[in-house]
Amino acid sequence: MRLLDALEVTDRDKRLKVARAILYLAQGVFDECDMDADVIHWSRHNVFLLYDMGIFTALLELLSMEIDNNQACSSAVRKPAISLADSTELRVLLSIMYLMVETIRLQTEDDRPEWRAAREAFKTELGSPLYNGEPFALLLFTMVTKFCSMNAPHFPMKKVLLLLWKTILFTMGGFEELQEMKVRGRERLSLPPLPEDSIKVVRSMRAASPPASAMELIEQQQQAKRGRRSRRPLVKQDSLDTYNERDPFKNDDARDEEEDGEEADSGIEGEVDPLDRDVIIQPPPPPPPLRPPTERASLPKGLPWAPKVREKDIEHFLETSRNKFIGFTLGNDTETLVGLPRPIHESVKTLKQHKYVSIAEMQIKREGELQQCPMTLVSDIALLKLLLAAAPTSKAKTDSINILADVLPEEMPITVLQSMKLGIDVNRHKEIIVKAISALLLLLLKHLKLNHIYQFEIVSQHLVFANCIPLILKFFNQNIMSYISAKNSICVLDFPHCVVHEMPELTAESLEAGDSNQFCWRNLFSCINLLRILNKLTKWKHSRTMMLVVFKSAPILKRALKVKQAMMQLYVLKLLKIQTKYLGRQWRKSNMKTMSAIYQKVRHRLNDDWAYGNDIDARPWDFQAEECALRESIEKFNSRRYDKNQNGEFAPVDNCLQSVLGQRVELPEDFHYSYEMWLEREVFSQPIQWEGLLQQAQ
């Protein structure tokens, strides 16, 4: 209680000292612990204690005060270089709040009953408009937009983005909660259950060997002729044994695996790339290789996904059949089969057996009353600006925003060791920002799509107009293998190891060695999230698919297939599948192994001619009309749903005297205490010509 009271003192230095003491408690009083497990135990215990004492509300008031501190903002704008000293109090406050949100969010088996109750109360509190009439996440979004508009360059964006991501993950739920909400939503709309759980299917998939490009084959032949490489014995990947038994291209796997170790851009010469063995990238524990046959009884043999058919596909099939056999069409009628031959009847029956109606299609037909999403479009653009600033590139970005304000020290390093340590910290800082933004955007897009398809579409369209697609492609147009295997972390400096154990002497060699992991989970997580965002933006949008073709994404995505991780390969293959009909026959002919991988791993639509350009949607129509029609539908949705919340300055005015006088005005409970003062100030002291107003009204 004394710490809580001391947070309200006016002296800034004393307030900062108290905040540091609270941070020490939230970090598990590490100076009094001998093991890492003790630090984690006491950190969890203290965080729940701090929440019960009301510390989070007090911290929120201090955070709001720091956000509105115009003096600090103007001082930071005038400074030529921002350092850690400019955001000390903000970083302490955000660190405490992040520890509280992340610790309370995670459930453990030994949680006390009062902790479970506190978790639900905290979740409700974060999602409710209790902080100046707006949710806590909206306050953090305000910090992001204020930082990107250059009005507050001293804000520690890494901590803000991490706290924002964890807050939305806590209040709205993650992918498992989304799957449960999707199942309940389909039950509510009387739709059939999902054919499978996408998360479980993807987790059970295994990575495949990447296809070899023509240039790689030429280089391999030249190297073989010159005798520069010795053939090493092939070690078959355990995770590919199941697929290799039926893979018609399995004889090419040996060649591809040998080429991976010889890639010039892999940074490793003369030794096997550690990522060649995809089994190490699979999350532990690995899935069992054999499963009961009843689990896949309803799925086609050899394919992990059940096929799907849209209502639009059935309509298009019947329209083509009627034109051929009868000579006229019946519009959107999918029931009348009079005059069509028996094989067409069987085809329609098969299509209807695999018909899949999504919640989005139901929402387009029948919109319900929905709550307005707190995310603003300005926040979308701000997140993309931060992603652009954190994206790896070979050129220096002088015109982008400064995202290193909360990592650069006041005095620049003077020794080689200090420079190396700062360089590693800066790279790690950028990787964390990319991770937080990618997870945040993906989570918001999935929740918006489940909430209402048009809320998802308006955010998606603004992301596309803000060049999100070329930005993500630019991110992948790098040495993606080196990015995923980057070692921008120093194990001995990680918390709580650095405060519990003795600090060893750091040398340049130990910094270069990094940790013992052969890949970076953080960067792999970011890559998968960005690929999923790209899939969501381009799914069933032929104009956006053409953007992928125009920006020559196929070779960029093919290089990403070198990462032998099943989930990442799946979303790369999905992006390649939607482009194949636009890439031409020669590309398909020279990339048959990629086509085989698409057929093997990606879900199929029964009458989707994805491998050829025969589909009517693949013809070069005016794609701008597609975006305009979508924009028109979005504007109609917004006008029907949110016009009642429009700005009062633009709202229509009621000029009828009788209706105005007949309106019930809700007054605050304490209005009668100051009624006479209000009457004197607003009525008696104002020179109003009532006769003139009445004459104008008549």
N, C-alpha and C positions, 0 to 999 in steps of 0.2 A: 504493500500500500504506500510505503514511503517513496518507492521508485515511481509509482503512478502519480503521486502528488508532485514529485519533483519534475515531472515532465511538463508541468504547467508554469514553471518559473519563466520570467521574462529574459533572464540572462542566457544568451545563446550558447556560451561555452559550458555553463552548468547543465543546460538541457542536453547538449551533445554528450557530455560525460555520463549522464544518466542513461541516455540511449545506448551508449557503448556497454554499460553495465547490463542492460536488458539483452543486448545482442550476445554478450558472454553467457548469460543464462540460457538463451535459446540455442546456442552452439554446444551446450552440454557441459559447462564448467570444465573444459578440457584440461586445465592446469591441475586439477585434483584427480584426474583419471590416469590409469596406467595402461589401459588397453583401448583399442578403437571401439570395441563393442560397448564398453562402459560409456564412452562419449555419446554414442548413438542412443543408448538407453536413457541417459539423463537428459539428453536433448529432447526426446519425445515426452518425457515426464514433465519437463519444465515448460514446454510449449503449451500443453493442455492447461497447466497451472496459470500461465500468463493469459491465456484466453479467458479462463474463468474469472480472472481479476479485471477483465475489461481493458487489457493493454492494447488490443487491436484497434478499438475505437479511438483511444487516445493517440495512437500512431497515425490513424487516418486524419485526424484533425491537424496534426503537425505536417503531414504530407500535403494536405490542402493549403496550408499556410505557406509551405515552401513553393508550391506551384504558383501561387498568387504573389510571390515575392518579386515585385517589379524591379526593385533595386538590384537584386542579384541577376535578374535576366538582362537588364540594360548593361550592367557591368560585364557580363559574359559576352554580350554582343560586341562591345568595344574592344575586348581583348584579342590580340592577334593569335594567341595560342591558348587552348583550354587544356587544363591538366586535372589531375585527381583532386587537388586542393579545392577546386571550384565546386565540387559536388560531394563534399565529405558527409554532411548531414543527410543529404538525400540518399546516398549509398547505404548509410547505416540504417535508415528507416526502411528502405526497400529490402535490405537483407533480412531484417527481422520479420517483415511481412511475408517475404517469400518462404522463410523457414516455417512460419506458422501455417501458411496455406498448404505447402507441400507435405508437412508432417501430419497435419490433421486430415488431409485428403487420403493418405495411404492407410489402408486397413491392415491390421495384423490379427493373428489368432488370439493373442493374449490381451486384447484390448478390454479395458474395464467397461461395464455397462454405462457409467457416466461419461466415458470418452465417446462411446457410440452416440449417445444423446447429444453431446457437444458437437460432434461432427455434423449431424443433421441440422442442428441449430445454426452452426457456422455456414453451412451450405445455403440454407435459406436466407441468412443474413447477407451473404455476398451476392445472391441473385435478386434481392429485393431492392427497390429504389429507396433505400434508407439514407443515402449519403447525398444531401442536398437535392433530393428528388430524383436521383439517377443511380443506377447500379455502379458497383465498384469498378467493373470492367470498363464502363464508359469513361470514368475518370482517368483510367490508364490510357485509353484511346486518345483522350484529350492531350495527355502528355506527349504521345507519339506525334500527333498532328502539330502541336506547338513546337516540338523539336525540329520536325521536317520543314516547317515554315521559317526556320532560322530565328525564331523569337526566343528560344531557350536552348542555346547550343551546349549548355553545361549539364543537361539532363543525362543521367547514365542509362543509355538506351538498352544495353544488354540486360541489365537488371529489370528494367521496365518491361521489356518484351518477355523475359522469362516469367515474371510475375503475372503478366497478362495471359500468357499461354496456360499456366497452371490454374489461374482463376477460372478461365473458360472451361478447361478440362474438368475442374471440380464442380462447377455449377451446372454445366450443360451435359457433361458425361463424355466418355471416350468412345472408341469404336465398338466395344462390346455393348455399352449402353445404347448406342445408336442402332445396333442390330436388334436389340430387344424392342426398342421403340418402333422400328420398322415392322417387326412381326406384329406388335399390337396395333399399329396403324393399318396393316392389311386386314387384320381381323375386324377392326372397326368398320372398314369399308366393304366387308364381306368378300374379300378377294382370297383366292386359294393361297395356301402357305408357300413360302419360298422353296424352290427345288433343292437348295443346299445352302449351307452356311459358308459364305465366301471366305471368311477369315480362316476357317478350318481347312478348306480346300487349298488355299494358298500356302498355309503352313505345312501341309503334307507334300507339296510339290518339290521337285528336285531340280537343281540347276542343270543346264546343258552346256556342252562345249560351244564356244562362240564360233560363228562362221568365219572363214578366211576370205579376205578381200583379194581382188585380182592382183593388186600391187604386192601383197604379201606372198602370193604364190610365185610371182616373178622373182622376187627377192630370194625366196627359198631355193628356186631352181638355180639362180646364179651362185648362191652360196654353196650349193651342192656341187656344182661344176668346179668351183675354185677349191673345194676341199677345206673350207674354213670351219666347218662344224662337224663334230663327230656324233653319230647317232647314239642316243642314249636309250636304255631299255624303257619301255612304256609301262607306267604304273596305272592301271585302270582305276577310275574314281569309283569309290563304293556307292556314292549316291546316284551314279548313272547306270548301275548294273541292271536295274529293272527296265529302264528305257532302252538300253543298248540291245536288249534281246529282240526288240521289234523295231529298232531304228534302222531304216534302209541306208543311212549315211554313217553308220558306226565305223566303217573303215576309214572315214575321213577324220575321226576324232583324234587318232594318233598324230596325224599331220597337224591339226589345229593346236593340240596341246604342246607339241614341240615348237610351233611358231610363237606361241604366247611367251615362251621364255626368251625368244630372240627378238622381241619387239624393241625397236629403237627408242620408243617413247616410254618404255616401262621403267627405265632407270636402273635396271638390273641386268648385267651382262654376264654370261657364262654360268648362270645358275637358274634354277627353277623359280618362277615367280611364286611367292607364297600364296597368292590368290588362285593359283591353278588348281589347288585342292579345295573345291568348294565346300567340302564337308566341314571345314573349320569355320565357315561363315554361317552355317546353319545354327540357329539358336538352340542351346541345350535345353532339355534333353532331345536327341534326335528322334523323329517319329519312327515307329516300328516299320520295317520294310514290308511286312506282310500283314494284311488286315482281313478280317472275316469277309467272305464273299457277299454276305447280306448287306454290307455297308454300301456297296456299289451296285446293288441289284438293279436299280432304276437307271443307271448311267450306261452310256455306250461303252463297250469294252475298249480300254486303252485311252479314253478321253476323260479328263477329270471333271468336265462341266456338262450339265444337261443343256441341250440346245433350247433356244428361245425363239419365239415368233411374235412380232408385233401385229396389232390389228391392221395397221397400215400395210403390212406385207401381204396379209390375206386379201385385203381389198385390191391391191395392185395385181396379185396373181389372178383373181377372179375377173378383173377388168380386162387383162390380157387374154384370158381364156374365152370370155364372152365375145370380144372383138374378133377372135379367130374362128369360133364355131357358130356364133349366132349373128354377129354383125352389129350389135348394139350393146350398150352397157346399162347397168341399173344403179349407178352411183355407188353409194357406200353399203349397199345390201350385200351381206355376207352369208345369208341364209338360203336364198333362192338359187337352186342349182338346175332348174328346168332347162332342158335342151343341151346340157353338157354331157359328154361321154362319161362312162363309168370310171375310167382312170382319173379323171378330174375330181370326181366325187371322193375317191380314195385319197387323193392328194390333199383335198381340203380337210378331210377328216384327220389326216396326219398333222397338218398344220395346226388345226384347232386343239389337238391333244397337247401340243407344245406351246400353245399361246400363253404369253406372259403379259399381264397388265400391271404396270407399275403404279405406285401411289401418285407419281407426278402426272401421269395421264389422267387419273381420276380427278386430280385437283384442277387440271386445265378444264375439264368438263364441268366440274361442280365445285366451285370455290366456297369455302366455309369462312366463318368469322375467325380471324387469326390475330394474334398479338403482333404489334409492330416490333421488328428486330432492332435492338439498340445500336447495331453497327452502322456507321455512316460511310458514304462513299468516299469522303475525304480521307478516312482512315485506310481504305484500300490503297489509294494512291500513295499515302505516306509509307505504308508497309513495302510497297514496290520500290520506293526511293531508297529505303534502308537495305532492301535486298540487292539493289544495284550497287550500292556503296560497299556492301560486304562481298559481292561476287568476285572470285579470283580473276585477274586479268593481267596481261603482260604490259599494259600501258598504265601510266599514272593518271588517276582521275583528279584533276585539279578543280573541276567545277561541281563535284558531288559533295554531299554533306559530310561532316566530320563525325564518324562513329567511334572514334578512338578517344573521346574526351574522358572516359572513365577507365582508361588503361595507361595513358601516358603520364609519367611522373613529372614533377615540377622541373627537375634537372635531368637533362638527357644523359644517357650512360657515357662513360669515358673510357671504359676498358672493353676489350673484346668479349669477355665473359658476360658482362652486363648487357652488351649489345645483343648477343645471342639469346640471352634470357628474355630480353624485351621483345625481340623478333618472334620467338616462340609464343610469347604471351599475346602479342598482337594477332598472330595467325589463329591461335585458339579462340581469341575474342571474336574474330570474324566468323569462325566456324559455328560458335554458339549462337550468334545472331542469325545466321542462315538457318540453323536448326529450329530456333524459336519461331521465326517468321514462316517457314514452310509448314511446320506443324500447326501454327495458328490459322493460316489461310485454309489449309485442308480441313481442319476441324470446323471452321465457320462455314465453308462451302457445303460440307456434309450435313450440318445441322440446318442450314438454310434450305437445302433441297428437301429435307424431310419435313420441315415446317411448312413451306409452300414453294412450289416450283418457280413461281415468278419472283419471289425474293431471291432465290438462287440465280435466276437468269439476269436480274438487273445487276447484281454484284459481278457475275461472270462477264457481262457485256462491258462493264466499266473496266474490269481487269484487262480484257482484250483490247479495248480502246487505249489503255495506258501502256500498251506494248508488253504485256506480261508474257505472251508466247515467245517473241524473239529474245526477251530477257532470260527465260528459262533455257532456251536453246543456246544462248551465249554462255550460260553457266556450264552446260554439258560440252561445249566446244573447247574443252581443255583436256589435259591428260587425266582422264577420270580414274584410271588405275592408280596413278600417283596421289590423287586427291583422297581416294578411299584408304590408301595405305599410309597416309601422312601421319607423322608422329609429332604433333604439336602439343605435347603434354609432358610434364616432368613429374613422375610418380612421387618423388620424395617431397614435392611441394604441394601435393594434394591434401585436402582436409579429410579426415582428422590426423592423417599420418604425420603431417608437418608439425603438429603441436603436441603430439603424444610421444613420438620417438625423437631421438637425437638427430640433428640435422647433419648429414654427411657433407664432406667438402665437395662442392660442385666444380666440375672441370668442363672444358670445352668438349672433351670426348664423351663425357656422360650426357651432356646436353644433346649432342648429335645422335647418340644412341637412342634416346627417348625411352618409351616403355617397351615391355616385352610383347605386346600385342602385334600381330602381323597385319592388322587392319584397324580402322577407326570406326567404331559403331556410330559415333556422332555423325560423321560424314556420310556413311551408308544410309542412315536414317533420313538425312536431309535429301539425298538423291532420290530415294523412294518417294518421299513426300512431294517433291517437285514433279516427278513423273506422274504421280496420281493427280496433282493439280492440272497438269497439261492434259491428261485424259479427260478430266471433268469439263474442261473448257472446250474441248473439241468433239466430245461425244455427240453424234447425230447432227453436227453442225458442219455442213460441207464447205461453207465459206471459210471457216477456221481451219478445216483440214487442208484447204488450198494454201493457207498461210504456211503450214508446215512444209508443203511442197515447194512453195516459192522461196522460203528461207533455207531450202536444201537440208532438211533435217534428217533425211534417211542415212547419209554417211555418219552424221553425228550420233544418231541413235544406234547404228550398227557398232560403233566403237564402244558404246556403253554396254553392249552384250558381252564384252570381254570380262566383265565383273560376274563371276559365277555365283550369283546369289539368286535363288529361285524367284522371290517376289520382285526384285528389281528387273529381272529378265522378263517376267510376265507383263509388266506395265510398259516396257520398251517394245515388246512384241505387239501389244495392243495398239500402240501408236504407229507402228509400221504397218499393221494390218489395214487400218483405215486409209492408208496412203497408197496401197499397192495398185488400186485401180487407176490411179493418176500417174504412176511412175513409168508406165510403158512396158511393152513385152520384153525388151532387151534387159531391163533391170530385173524383171522376174526370172528371166532365163539364167542370168548370171548370179542370182541369189537363191538358188533352189533350196539350199540348206536352211536359210532363214524362212522361206515359205513353209518348209517341212516343220520347223519349230513352231511357227504360228499355228499350223493345223493341229499340232500335237498339244499345245498348251493353252490356247486362247479359246474362249467360248464361241460357238458357231450359231448363227441364225440360219434356219433351214434353207431359206430361199435367198440368202445374201450372197451374191456373186462377187465376193470381196476380192478374188484373185484376178478378175478381169474387169474391163470397162463397159460391160453390157448393162449395168444397172442404170435406170433412168435418172437416179440422183447423182450419178457420176458424170453426167453430161455437163458441158460448160455453160450453164445458164447464168443469168445475172444473179450472182451471189449477194450483191448488195441488197437486192429485194428481200432476201431471207432475213438479214439483220434488221431491215426497216420494218418488216412485218412483226418480228419479235419485239422491237422497240415499241410498236403501236400497242401490242397486247400488254406489255409491261405498263405503259402509261394508262391504259384503261383499268388495269388492276389497281394501280396506285390511286387513281381518281375515285374508284369505288370504295377503296379501303381506308385511305388516309386523308381524304379531303377534309374530314371533320377536325383533323389536327393541324390544319394549315395555319400559317402566320396570321395573326389578327389584323395586321395592316392590309392584307389582301382578301380578307373575308367580306362577303356581301353585307351591306348595312341595311337594317330594317328601318324604313322611314315612316311606317304607319304608327301614328301616335297611340291608338288604342291597343295595338298588339304590344308596343313597348311598355305601356303602363300596366298591361296585364301579365307581364312576365314575372315569375318568381325569382328573386335575387337571393342567393344564399350568402349570408353575412357571417363572419367569424363570431365565435361565441363571446369574445370580449369586446365586440363592436359597441355595445350599449354604454361601455365605460367611457369611450372617447367620441360618442356620437355628437355631442354639442360642439366639440372642437372641430370635428370634420365638417359639420354644418356651417360653422362660422368661416372656415377656410375655403370650402369648395362652393358654397352657395351665397352667403351674405356678403362676403368680401369681393365677389366677382361681379363686375359690371355687365350684367346680362340684360339685353333688350328683349324681354319676353314677348312684347307686342309684335316686334319684327319677326320673331321666330314663328309665332302663330300665323301671321299673314303669309309667310313663305310656305308654311305647311298647307294652308288652304289653297 
